[in-house]
């Protein structure tokens, strides 16, 4: 069984942006081999039904999304650079000078960088201006449109991925890398499946690795329609606020345990389910925070809002989410895994019904 740190490393280092999640799905397939039946649809949503499922019990949909924010080639400029559009929510000022790789039409990964003008050539107005994505370009080292298309085999539709290699500070338990939203969730879900192999439950479990969350939670909605679950648990890398909010207002802290989300602009947690999972965390001595957010959204909205099933979000804090470089803590990943396994161990039909009781 792969260690949890190794799982995070593998899921962080693999490339996958919205609509181009195939390599992430391949990794999930490899790491869950023998644990159940895996099906993959035309969006590259992957769902693993545990081999211990009976088909006669309530169905729990686990969810983590495979995609991360990235870029997509819109056109090749006359000078050979790539004009791009964002996939997911980016702060424009985080993009310039970012190292990237472009997957060309042959499936090869070509290194590049988001081009910037040296300060020597900038006017005072340019130095003070907020960068705009339509004016940005990716440079792969080409000098002409023809060279980019004919030699590099890059053209409209080629995905562009942030490039950062995973690092682990064993002494501090610190994780550094890219795409922690939501590769921490994907690694945690995979770890849960590995740890629960062979265990009999009072619920059936379908673990959905959903696509295209960053562009509208599309994959989770497709899977919810297909699976028709009775309850959902969403494992999500969530933005930490501990580096800029005062302590009394900080609701997602690296090293502070899972964030159990009460509210965001797309989602309100089922209050009975939310109360149960917080009491369970207290019982187990698992630290956690609760969060009422004024922005953002996640797959819990797509699953819970579609059918009205009780849904909770077990968030794993990520510093500098939706940028190329993230920090996280292995303690938070482990706490999220421990809490989710304990929840699955206790779920049955009566408990699920209690979440909708008046």
TORKOL-4160 file (C-alpha; in steps of 0.2 Angstrom, whole numbers, padded with zeros to 4 digits, m for minus):
358
<pt num="1" X="0000" Y="0000" Z="0000"/>
<pt num="2" X="0007" Y="0017" Z="m0005"/>
<pt num="3" X="0011" Y="0029" Z="0010"/>
<pt num="4" X="0000" Y="0044" Z="0012"/>
<pt num="5" X="0015" Y="0056" Z="0008"/>
<pt num="6" X="0019" Y="0046" Z="m0008"/>
<pt num="7" X="0000" Y="0047" Z="m0013"/>
<pt num="8" X="0001" Y="0066" Z="m0011"/>
<pt num="9" X="0017" Y="0067" Z="m0021"/>
<pt num="10" X="0010" Y="0057" Z="m0035"/>
<pt num="11" X="m0006" Y="0066" Z="m0036"/>
<pt num="12" X="0002" Y="0083" Z="m0035"/>
<pt num="13" X="0015" Y="0080" Z="m0048"/>
<pt num="14" X="0004" Y="0072" Z="m0061"/>
<pt num="15" X="m0004" Y="0085" Z="m0074"/>
<pt num="16" X="m0022" Y="0088" Z="m0075"/>
<pt num="17" X="m0032" Y="0103" Z="m0078"/>
<pt num="18" X="m0051" Y="0105" Z="m0082"/>
<pt num="19" X="m0056" Y="0094" Z="m0097"/>
<pt num="20" X="m0039" Y="0086" Z="m0097"/>
<pt num="21" X="m0039" Y="0075" Z="m0082"/>
<pt num="22" X="m0034" Y="0058" Z="m0090"/>
<pt num="23" X="m0017" Y="0057" Z="m0082"/>
<pt num="24" X="m0025" Y="0059" Z="m0065"/>
<pt num="25" X="m0038" Y="0046" Z="m0068"/>
<pt num="26" X="m0024" Y="0034" Z="m0074"/>
<pt num="27" X="m0015" Y="0037" Z="m0057"/>
<pt num="28" X="m0031" Y="0034" Z="m0047"/>
<pt num="29" X="m0034" Y="0018" Z="m0058"/>
<pt num="30" X="m0017" Y="0011" Z="m0053"/>
<pt num="31" X="m0018" Y="0015" Z="m0035"/>
<pt num="32" X="m0035" Y="0008" Z="m0033"/>
<pt num="33" X="m0032" Y="m0008" Z="m0043"/>
<pt num="34" X="m0041" Y="m0023" Z="m0035"/>
<pt num="35" X="m0051" Y="m0013" Z="m0023"/>
<pt num="36" X="m0067" Y="m0013" Z="m0034"/>
<pt num="37" X="m0075" Y="m0010" Z="m0050"/>
<pt num="38" X="m0069" Y="0006" Z="m0059"/>
<pt num="39" X="m0079" Y="0014" Z="m0073"/>
<pt num="40" X="m0074" Y="0030" Z="m0083"/>
<pt num="41" X="m0086" Y="0040" Z="m0093"/>
<pt num="42" X="m0084" Y="0052" Z="m0108"/>
<pt num="43" X="m0080" Y="0067" Z="m0096"/>
<pt num="44" X="m0066" Y="0056" Z="m0088"/>
<pt num="45" X="m0076" Y="0055" Z="m0072"/>
<pt num="46" X="m0070" Y="0040" Z="m0063"/>
<pt num="47" X="m0080" Y="0030" Z="m0050"/>
<pt num="48" X="m0074" Y="0016" Z="m0040"/>
<pt num="49" X="m0088" Y="0004" Z="m0032"/>
<pt num="50" X="m0080" Y="m0005" Z="m0018"/>
<pt num="51" X="m0080" Y="m0024" Z="m0021"/>
<pt num="52" X="m0088" Y="m0026" Z="m0003"/>
<pt num="53" X="m0103" Y="m0017" Z="m0009"/>
<pt num="54" X="m0119" Y="m0027" Z="m0008"/>
<pt num="55" X="m0131" Y="m0017" Z="m0019"/>
<pt num="56" X="m0144" Y="m0018" Z="m0005"/>
<pt num="57" X="m0138" Y="m0004" Z="0007"/>
<pt num="58" X="m0138" Y="0015" Z="0007"/>
<pt num="59" X="m0126" Y="0022" Z="m0006"/>
<pt num="60" X="m0113" Y="0035" Z="0000"/>
<pt num="61" X="m0105" Y="0045" Z="m0014"/>
<pt num="62" X="m0087" Y="0050" Z="m0009"/>
<pt num="63" X="m0081" Y="0064" Z="m0020"/>
<pt num="64" X="m0064" Y="0072" Z="m0024"/>
<pt num="65" X="m0061" Y="0081" Z="m0040"/>
<pt num="66" X="m0047" Y="0077" Z="m0052"/>
<pt num="67" X="m0045" Y="0094" Z="m0061"/>
<pt num="68" X="m0035" Y="0109" Z="m0055"/>
<pt num="69" X="m0034" Y="0127" Z="m0062"/>
<pt num="70" X="m0024" Y="0129" Z="m0078"/>
<pt num="71" X="m0024" Y="0137" Z="m0095"/>
<pt num="72" X="m0029" Y="0133" Z="m0112"/>
<pt num="73" X="m0021" Y="0138" Z="m0129"/>
<pt num="74" X="m0033" Y="0149" Z="m0138"/>
<pt num="75" X="m0022" Y="0153" Z="m0153"/>
<pt num="76" X="m0004" Y="0155" Z="m0158"/>
<pt num="77" X="0002" Y="0173" Z="m0160"/>
<pt num="78" X="0013" Y="0178" Z="m0176"/>
<pt num="79" X="0028" Y="0178" Z="m0165"/>
<pt num="80" X="0025" Y="0160" Z="m0159"/>
<pt num="81" X="0019" Y="0163" Z="m0142"/>
<pt num="82" X="0003" Y="0156" Z="m0136"/>
<pt num="83" X="m0013" Y="0167" Z="m0132"/>
<pt num="84" X="m0023" Y="0158" Z="m0118"/>
<pt num="85" X="m0038" Y="0158" Z="m0108"/>
<pt num="86" X="m0039" Y="0153" Z="m0090"/>
<pt num="87" X="m0047" Y="0136" Z="m0084"/>
<pt num="88" X="m0054" Y="0140" Z="m0067"/>
<pt num="89" X="m0052" Y="0155" Z="m0056"/>
<pt num="90" X="m0035" Y="0164" Z="m0057"/>
<pt num="91" X="m0029" Y="0180" Z="m0049"/>
<pt num="92" X="m0021" Y="0188" Z="m0065"/>
<pt num="93" X="m0006" Y="0195" Z="m0055"/>
<pt num="94" X="m0002" Y="0177" Z="m0050"/>
<pt num="95" X="0001" Y="0171" Z="m0068"/>
<pt num="96" X="0016" Y="0181" Z="m0076"/>
<pt num="97" X="0033" Y="0173" Z="m0075"/>
<pt num="98" X="0025" Y="0156" Z="m0070"/>
<pt num="99" X="0033" Y="0140" Z="m0076"/>
<pt num="100" X="0022" Y="0129" Z="m0086"/>
<pt num="101" X="0021" Y="0114" Z="m0097"/>
<pt num="102" X="0011" Y="0113" Z="m0113"/>
<pt num="103" X="0003" Y="0096" Z="m0119"/>
<pt num="104" X="0005" Y="0096" Z="m0138"/>
<pt num="105" X="m0005" Y="0087" Z="m0150"/>
<pt num="106" X="0006" Y="0072" Z="m0149"/>
<pt num="107" X="0004" Y="0071" Z="m0130"/>
<pt num="108" X="0021" Y="0077" Z="m0127"/>
<pt num="109" X="0024" Y="0089" Z="m0113"/>
<pt num="110" X="0034" Y="0105" Z="m0119"/>
<pt num="111" X="0041" Y="0117" Z="m0106"/>
<pt num="112" X="0037" Y="0135" Z="m0106"/>
<pt num="113" X="0035" Y="0151" Z="m0096"/>
<pt num="114" X="0022" Y="0165" Z="m0095"/>
<pt num="115" X="0031" Y="0179" Z="m0104"/>
<pt num="116" X="0035" Y="0195" Z="m0095"/>
<pt num="117" X="0043" Y="0211" Z="m0102"/>
<pt num="118" X="0059" Y="0216" Z="m0093"/>
<pt num="119" X="0057" Y="0231" Z="m0082"/>
<pt num="120" X="0071" Y="0240" Z="m0093"/>
<pt num="121" X="0058" Y="0241" Z="m0107"/>
<pt num="122" X="0043" Y="0246" Z="m0096"/>
<pt num="123" X="0035" Y="0263" Z="m0095"/>
<pt num="124" X="0030" Y="0270" Z="m0078"/>
<pt num="125" X="0012" Y="0266" Z="m0083"/>
<pt num="126" X="0016" Y="0248" Z="m0087"/>
<pt num="127" X="0025" Y="0245" Z="m0071"/>
<pt num="128" X="0010" Y="0251" Z="m0061"/>
<pt num="129" X="m0003" Y="0242" Z="m0071"/>
<pt num="130" X="m0013" Y="0227" Z="m0066"/>
<pt num="131" X="m0009" Y="0213" Z="m0078"/>
<pt num="132" X="m0023" Y="0207" Z="m0089"/>
<pt num="133" X="m0025" Y="0189" Z="m0095"/>
<pt num="134" X="m0029" Y="0193" Z="m0113"/>
<pt num="135" X="m0013" Y="0202" Z="m0115"/>
<pt num="136" X="m0002" Y="0188" Z="m0108"/>
<pt num="137" X="0007" Y="0174" Z="m0118"/>
<pt num="138" X="0016" Y="0158" Z="m0115"/>
<pt num="139" X="0033" Y="0157" Z="m0123"/>
<pt num="140" X="0039" Y="0139" Z="m0127"/>
<pt num="141" X="0055" Y="0145" Z="m0135"/>
<pt num="142" X="0048" Y="0147" Z="m0153"/>
<pt num="143" X="0051" Y="0162" Z="m0164"/>
<pt num="144" X="0036" Y="0161" Z="m0176"/>
<pt num="145" X="0019" Y="0154" Z="m0177"/>
<pt num="146" X="0024" Y="0142" Z="m0190"/>
<pt num="147" X="0038" Y="0135" Z="m0179"/>
<pt num="148" X="0026" Y="0133" Z="m0164"/>
<pt num="149" X="0013" Y="0124" Z="m0175"/>
<pt num="150" X="0024" Y="0113" Z="m0186"/>
<pt num="151" X="0039" Y="0110" Z="m0175"/>
<pt num="152" X="0032" Y="0110" Z="m0157"/>
<pt num="153" X="0015" Y="0103" Z="m0163"/>
<pt num="154" X="0006" Y="0116" Z="m0152"/>
<pt num="155" X="m0010" Y="0124" Z="m0158"/>
<pt num="156" X="m0028" Y="0129" Z="m0152"/>
<pt num="157" X="m0034" Y="0118" Z="m0139"/>
<pt num="158" X="m0018" Y="0112" Z="m0131"/>
<pt num="159" X="m0019" Y="0112" Z="m0112"/>
<pt num="160" X="m0006" Y="0122" Z="m0101"/>
<pt num="161" X="m0002" Y="0116" Z="m0084"/>
<pt num="162" X="0008" Y="0125" Z="m0070"/>
<pt num="163" X="0024" Y="0116" Z="m0067"/>
<pt num="164" X="0030" Y="0113" Z="m0049"/>
<pt num="165" X="0038" Y="0098" Z="m0041"/>
<pt num="166" X="0032" Y="0091" Z="m0025"/>
<pt num="167" X="0043" Y="0093" Z="m0009"/>
<pt num="168" X="0041" Y="0086" Z="0008"/>
<pt num="169" X="0048" Y="0093" Z="0025"/>
<pt num="170" X="0047" Y="0077" Z="0035"/>
<pt num="171" X="0053" Y="0086" Z="0051"/>
<pt num="172" X="0038" Y="0098" Z="0050"/>
<pt num="173" X="0026" Y="0087" Z="0040"/>
<pt num="174" X="0024" Y="0101" Z="0027"/>
<pt num="175" X="0019" Y="0097" Z="0010"/>
<pt num="176" X="0024" Y="0109" Z="m0005"/>
<pt num="177" X="0018" Y="0107" Z="m0023"/>
<pt num="178" X="0005" Y="0111" Z="m0035"/>
<pt num="179" X="m0013" Y="0107" Z="m0038"/>
<pt num="180" X="m0017" Y="0104" Z="m0019"/>
<pt num="181" X="m0035" Y="0109" Z="m0024"/>
<pt num="182" X="m0040" Y="0095" Z="m0025"/>
<pt num="183" X="m0026" Y="0083" Z="m0026"/>
<pt num="184" X="m0025" Y="0082" Z="m0007"/>
<pt num="185" X="m0043" Y="0077" Z="m0008"/>
<pt num="186" X="m0039" Y="0064" Z="m0022"/>
<pt num="187" X="m0025" Y="0057" Z="m0012"/>
<pt num="188" X="m0035" Y="0056" Z="0004"/>
<pt num="189" X="m0050" Y="0047" Z="m0005"/>
<pt num="190" X="m0037" Y="0035" Z="m0012"/>
<pt num="191" X="m0030" Y="0032" Z="0005"/>
<pt num="192" X="m0047" Y="0029" Z="0013"/>
<pt num="193" X="m0051" Y="0016" Z="0000"/>
<pt num="194" X="m0034" Y="0007" Z="0003"/>
<pt num="195" X="m0036" Y="0007" Z="0022"/>
<pt num="196" X="m0054" Y="0001" Z="0021"/>
<pt num="197" X="m0050" Y="m0014" Z="0009"/>
<pt num="198" X="m0059" Y="m0029" Z="0015"/>
<pt num="199" X="m0069" Y="m0020" Z="0028"/>
<pt num="200" X="m0088" Y="m0024" Z="0029"/>
<pt num="201" X="m0099" Y="m0008" Z="0031"/>
<pt num="202" X="m0118" Y="m0005" Z="0033"/>
<pt num="203" X="m0117" Y="0006" Z="0018"/>
<pt num="204" X="m0111" Y="0004" Z="0000"/>
<pt num="205" X="m0098" Y="0016" Z="m0006"/>
<pt num="206" X="m0094" Y="0023" Z="m0023"/>
<pt num="207" X="m0079" Y="0034" Z="m0024"/>
<pt num="208" X="m0081" Y="0047" Z="m0037"/>
<pt num="209" X="m0065" Y="0056" Z="m0044"/>
<pt num="210" X="m0075" Y="0070" Z="m0053"/>
<pt num="211" X="m0069" Y="0080" Z="m0068"/>
<pt num="212" X="m0071" Y="0099" Z="m0072"/>
<pt num="213" X="m0075" Y="0105" Z="m0054"/>
<pt num="214" X="m0065" Y="0121" Z="m0057"/>
<pt num="215" X="m0076" Y="0126" Z="m0072"/>
<pt num="216" X="m0093" Y="0123" Z="m0064"/>
<pt num="217" X="m0094" Y="0107" Z="m0054"/>
<pt num="218" X="m0099" Y="0098" Z="m0070"/>
<pt num="219" X="m0092" Y="0081" Z="m0066"/>
<pt num="220" X="m0099" Y="0079" Z="m0049"/>
<pt num="221" X="m0116" Y="0083" Z="m0055"/>
<pt num="222" X="m0115" Y="0070" Z="m0069"/>
<pt num="223" X="m0109" Y="0057" Z="m0056"/>
<pt num="224" X="m0123" Y="0061" Z="m0044"/>
<pt num="225" X="m0136" Y="0059" Z="m0058"/>
<pt num="226" X="m0128" Y="0042" Z="m0062"/>
<pt num="227" X="m0125" Y="0035" Z="m0044"/>
<pt num="228" X="m0141" Y="0042" Z="m0036"/>
<pt num="229" X="m0133" Y="0042" Z="m0019"/>
<pt num="230" X="m0142" Y="0043" Z="m0002"/>
<pt num="231" X="m0128" Y="0053" Z="0006"/>
<pt num="232" X="m0112" Y="0062" Z="0000"/>
<pt num="233" X="m0095" Y="0066" Z="0008"/>
<pt num="234" X="m0084" Y="0078" Z="m0001"/>
<pt num="235" X="m0065" Y="0078" Z="0001"/>
<pt num="236" X="m0059" Y="0095" Z="m0005"/>
<pt num="237" X="m0043" Y="0105" Z="m0004"/>
<pt num="238" X="m0049" Y="0122" Z="0003"/>
<pt num="239" X="m0041" Y="0139" Z="0004"/>
<pt num="240" X="m0032" Y="0143" Z="0020"/>
<pt num="241" X="m0035" Y="0160" Z="0027"/>
<pt num="242" X="m0022" Y="0159" Z="0042"/>
<pt num="243" X="m0009" Y="0170" Z="0033"/>
<pt num="244" X="m0020" Y="0185" Z="0032"/>
<pt num="245" X="m0035" Y="0184" Z="0043"/>
<pt num="246" X="m0035" Y="0189" Z="0062"/>
<pt num="247" X="m0035" Y="0173" Z="0073"/>
<pt num="248" X="m0053" Y="0176" Z="0079"/>
<pt num="249" X="m0059" Y="0176" Z="0060"/>
<pt num="250" X="m0048" Y="0163" Z="0053"/>
<pt num="251" X="m0058" Y="0147" Z="0049"/>
<pt num="252" X="m0046" Y="0137" Z="0038"/>
<pt num="253" X="m0029" Y="0135" Z="0046"/>
<pt num="254" X="m0014" Y="0124" Z="0040"/>
<pt num="255" X="m0011" Y="0112" Z="0054"/>
<pt num="256" X="m0028" Y="0115" Z="0061"/>
<pt num="257" X="m0037" Y="0100" Z="0055"/>
<pt num="258" X="m0051" Y="0098" Z="0043"/>
<pt num="259" X="m0062" Y="0112" Z="0039"/>
<pt num="260" X="m0080" Y="0107" Z="0040"/>
<pt num="261" X="m0089" Y="0120" Z="0029"/>
<pt num="262" X="m0106" Y="0127" Z="0035"/>
<pt num="263" X="m0109" Y="0139" Z="0020"/>
<pt num="264" X="m0102" Y="0146" Z="0004"/>
<pt num="265" X="m0110" Y="0154" Z="m0011"/>
<pt num="266" X="m0116" Y="0138" Z="m0018"/>
<pt num="267" X="m0119" Y="0127" Z="m0003"/>
<pt num="268" X="m0127" Y="0126" Z="0015"/>
<pt num="269" X="m0122" Y="0110" Z="0024"/>
<pt num="270" X="m0136" Y="0099" Z="0031"/>
<pt num="271" X="m0137" Y="0105" Z="0049"/>
<pt num="272" X="m0141" Y="0087" Z="0056"/>
<pt num="273" X="m0126" Y="0079" Z="0047"/>
<pt num="274" X="m0115" Y="0094" Z="0051"/>
<pt num="275" X="m0119" Y="0092" Z="0069"/>
<pt num="276" X="m0116" Y="0074" Z="0069"/>
<pt num="277" X="m0099" Y="0075" Z="0061"/>
<pt num="278" X="m0093" Y="0089" Z="0072"/>
<pt num="279" X="m0098" Y="0079" Z="0087"/>
<pt num="280" X="m0089" Y="0063" Z="0080"/>
<pt num="281" X="m0073" Y="0074" Z="0078"/>
<pt num="282" X="m0074" Y="0080" Z="0096"/>
<pt num="283" X="m0077" Y="0062" Z="0102"/>
<pt num="284" X="m0061" Y="0056" Z="0092"/>
<pt num="285" X="m0051" Y="0071" Z="0097"/>
<pt num="286" X="m0048" Y="0077" Z="0079"/>
<pt num="287" X="m0046" Y="0095" Z="0078"/>
<pt num="288" X="m0056" Y="0104" Z="0065"/>
<pt num="289" X="m0063" Y="0121" Z="0061"/>
<pt num="290" X="m0080" Y="0127" Z="0054"/>
<pt num="291" X="m0081" Y="0139" Z="0040"/>
<pt num="292" X="m0094" Y="0152" Z="0034"/>
<pt num="293" X="m0087" Y="0158" Z="0017"/>
<pt num="294" X="m0093" Y="0173" Z="0007"/>
<pt num="295" X="m0085" Y="0166" Z="m0009"/>
<pt num="296" X="m0081" Y="0150" Z="m0017"/>
<pt num="297" X="m0090" Y="0134" Z="m0021"/>
<pt num="298" X="m0087" Y="0115" Z="m0022"/>
<pt num="299" X="m0094" Y="0099" Z="m0027"/>
<pt num="300" X="m0105" Y="0097" Z="m0012"/>
<pt num="301" X="m0117" Y="0109" Z="m0021"/>
<pt num="302" X="m0118" Y="0099" Z="m0037"/>
<pt num="303" X="m0122" Y="0083" Z="m0027"/>
<pt num="304" X="m0132" Y="0090" Z="m0013"/>
<pt num="305" X="m0142" Y="0102" Z="m0023"/>
<pt num="306" X="m0146" Y="0090" Z="m0037"/>
<pt num="307" X="m0156" Y="0077" Z="m0026"/>
<pt num="308" X="m0156" Y="0085" Z="m0009"/>
<pt num="309" X="m0146" Y="0072" Z="m0001"/>
<pt num="310" X="m0137" Y="0076" Z="0016"/>
<pt num="311" X="m0119" Y="0082" Z="0011"/>
<pt num="312" X="m0104" Y="0087" Z="0021"/>
<pt num="313" X="m0088" Y="0094" Z="0015"/>
<pt num="314" X="m0072" Y="0088" Z="0024"/>
<pt num="315" X="m0059" Y="0101" Z="0018"/>
<pt num="316" X="m0040" Y="0100" Z="0019"/>
<pt num="317" X="m0032" Y="0117" Z="0021"/>
<pt num="318" X="m0021" Y="0124" Z="0007"/>
<pt num="319" X="m0011" Y="0139" Z="0007"/>
<pt num="320" X="m0011" Y="0150" Z="m0009"/>
<pt num="321" X="m0024" Y="0140" Z="m0018"/>
<pt num="322" X="m0027" Y="0143" Z="m0036"/>
<pt num="323" X="m0009" Y="0148" Z="m0038"/>
<pt num="324" X="0005" Y="0137" Z="m0045"/>
<pt num="325" X="0013" Y="0134" Z="m0028"/>
<pt num="326" X="0004" Y="0127" Z="m0012"/>
<pt num="327" X="0008" Y="0123" Z="0006"/>
<pt num="328" X="m0001" Y="0110" Z="0016"/>
<pt num="329" X="0001" Y="0099" Z="0031"/>
<pt num="330" X="0001" Y="0080" Z="0031"/>
<pt num="331" X="m0007" Y="0081" Z="0048"/>
<pt num="332" X="m0023" Y="0088" Z="0040"/>
<pt num="333" X="m0023" Y="0075" Z="0027"/>
<pt num="334" X="m0022" Y="0061" Z="0040"/>
<pt num="335" X="m0035" Y="0069" Z="0051"/>
<pt num="336" X="m0047" Y="0071" Z="0036"/>
<pt num="337" X="m0044" Y="0052" Z="0032"/>
<pt num="338" X="m0047" Y="0047" Z="0050"/>
<pt num="339" X="m0063" Y="0057" Z="0052"/>
<pt num="340" X="m0070" Y="0050" Z="0035"/>
<pt num="341" X="m0066" Y="0032" Z="0039"/>
<pt num="342" X="m0074" Y="0034" Z="0057"/>
<pt num="343" X="m0090" Y="0041" Z="0049"/>
<pt num="344" X="m0091" Y="0027" Z="0036"/>
<pt num="345" X="m0089" Y="0015" Z="0050"/>
<pt num="346" X="m0104" Y="0022" Z="0059"/>
<pt num="347" X="m0116" Y="0025" Z="0044"/>
<pt num="348" X="m0131" Y="0015" Z="0042"/>
<pt num="349" X="m0149" Y="0017" Z="0036"/>
<pt num="350" X="m0156" Y="0024" Z="0053"/>
<pt num="351" X="m0142" Y="0036" Z="0055"/>
<pt num="352" X="m0144" Y="0043" Z="0037"/>
<pt num="353" X="m0163" Y="0045" Z="0040"/>
<pt num="354" X="m0159" Y="0055" Z="0056"/>
<pt num="355" X="m0151" Y="0068" Z="0045"/>
<pt num="356" X="m0167" Y="0072" Z="0037"/>
<pt num="357" X="m0178" Y="0070" Z="0053"/>
<pt num="358" X="m0187" Y="0086" Z="0059"/>
